[in-house]
Amino acid sequence: MTAIVQNCLGMDEKKSDVHFMYQDLFHGAKETAIAEWSMLEMMAQLNQGLQSHDLTAADSEAAMAIIEQEGDALVQVNLYSRALHLLLAQVDMPLAIAADLTTLLADINDALGTVGITAVHFADGFDANNQPLGLRPFELGNIT
């Protein structure tokens, strides 16, 4: 590949080197930045859901599940009021094919904690009314 790039750029192979290391670093940093931005966007949407209902994080609980939507895998995070079980906010986080599911779910759980949401559950999915199915406390060991 190096020889092809050197030839395209009109470079003398004996007098120049081509390295692709920075390209890999750039794309890795870009993916990390997009993941961080998605997490911050999720936190903002959850905060907006709380504010629009005049509730605090202590008044809410979250449920997350791995779902499929139009052929794409997503982690859906729903925020509910504890008292009424009313849906306050719903956020869909894309699940990349090469993503580490355990790390993504742990990061989402950490982000929920940062918002102040301590009651976090994992569900098998959600029904037509966005109510969680097969709800259990979130622990990385009980996700199957």
C-alpha positions in Angstrom: 0.0 0.0 0.0 2.9 2.4 0.8 4.3 2.0 -2.7 0.9 2.8 -4.3 0.6 6.0 -2.2 4.1 7.0 -3.0 3.5 6.5 -6.7 0.3 8.5 -6.6 2.0 11.4 -4.9 5.0 11.2 -7.2 7.4 10.4 -4.4 10.7 8.7 -4.8 10.4 5.4 -2.8 14.1 5.6 -1.7 13.9 9.1 -0.4 10.6 9.1 1.4 8.5 7.1 3.9 4.8 7.0 4.2 3.2 6.1 7.6 -0.5 5.5 8.3 -0.2 5.7 12.0 -1.7 9.2 12.3 -4.7 8.2 10.2 -5.5 5.4 12.7 -5.0 7.7 15.6 -7.3 10.3 14.0 -10.1 7.8 13.4 -9.8 6.3 16.9 -10.0 9.8 18.4 -13.0 10.6 16.2 -14.9 7.5 17.3 -14.1 8.3 21.0 -15.3 11.9 20.5 -18.6 10.8 18.9 -19.2 8.3 21.7 -18.7 11.0 24.3 -20.9 13.4 22.4 -23.7 10.8 22.2 -23.4 10.2 26.0 -23.6 13.9 26.7 -26.6 14.2 24.4 -28.3 11.4 26.3 -27.7 13.1 29.6 -29.1 16.4 28.3 -32.2 14.7 27.0 -32.8 12.9 30.3 -32.3 16.2 32.2 -34.7 17.9 29.8 -37.3 15.1 30.5 -36.9 15.7 34.3 -37.2 19.5 33.9 -40.2 19.4 31.7 -42.1 17.4 34.4 -40.6 19.5 37.3 -39.0 16.4 38.8 -35.6 15.7 40.2 -33.4 12.7 39.5 -34.4 11.2 42.9 -38.0 11.2 41.6 -37.1 9.0 38.7 -35.8 5.6 37.7 -34.3 4.3 34.4 -34.7 1.2 32.4 -32.4 0.2 29.5 -32.7 -2.6 27.0 -31.1 -3.8 23.9 -33.6 -3.5 21.1 -33.6 -3.8 17.3 -35.1 -1.0 15.2 -35.1 -1.1 11.4 -32.4 -3.6 11.4 -30.1 -1.6 13.7 -29.2 -2.7 17.3 -29.7 0.1 19.9 -29.6 0.5 23.6 -32.9 2.2 24.5 -32.9 4.1 27.8 -36.2 5.1 29.2 -36.6 7.4 32.2 -39.8 7.1 34.3 -41.3 8.9 37.2 -41.1 6.7 40.3 -44.6 7.7 41.6 -46.6 7.4 38.4 -44.4 5.2 36.2 -44.9 7.9 33.5 -42.4 8.0 30.7 -40.3 11.2 31.0 -37.7 10.6 28.3 -36.6 8.0 25.8 -33.1 7.9 24.3 -31.8 5.5 21.7 -28.0 4.9 21.8 -26.6 3.3 18.6 -24.8 0.0 19.2 -21.9 -0.3 16.8 -21.1 -3.8 15.5 -17.7 -3.7 17.0 -18.8 -2.1 20.3 -18.1 -3.7 23.6 -21.6 -4.1 25.0 -20.4 -4.4 28.6 -18.4 -1.2 28.4 -21.3 0.7 26.7 -23.8 -0.4 29.3 -21.4 0.5 32.1 -20.8 3.9 30.6 -24.5 4.5 30.3 -25.0 3.5 33.9 -22.2 5.9 34.9 -23.8 8.7 32.9 -27.1 8.0 34.6 -25.4 8.3 38.0 -23.8 11.5 36.9 -27.3 12.9 36.2 -28.3 11.7 39.7 -30.4 8.7 38.7 -29.5 5.8 41.0 -32.4 3.5 40.3 -31.3 1.8 37.1 -32.8 -1.4 35.7 -32.2 -3.7 32.8 -35.2 -5.0 30.7 -35.7 -7.6 28.1 -37.4 -5.0 26.0 -40.3 -2.6 26.0 -44.0 -3.1 25.2 -46.1 -0.9 22.8 -46.7 1.5 25.7 -42.9 1.8 26.4 -43.3 -0.1 29.7 -40.3 -2.4 30.5 -40.6 -6.2 30.1 -38.6 -8.6 32.3 -37.3 -5.8 34.5 -34.4 -6.5 36.9 -31.9 -4.4 38.7 -29.0 -3.4 36.5 -25.8 -5.4 37.1 -23.3 -6.2 34.4 -23.5 -9.9 35.4 -27.3 -10.3 34.8 -27.4 -9.1 31.2 -28.3 -11.9 28.9 
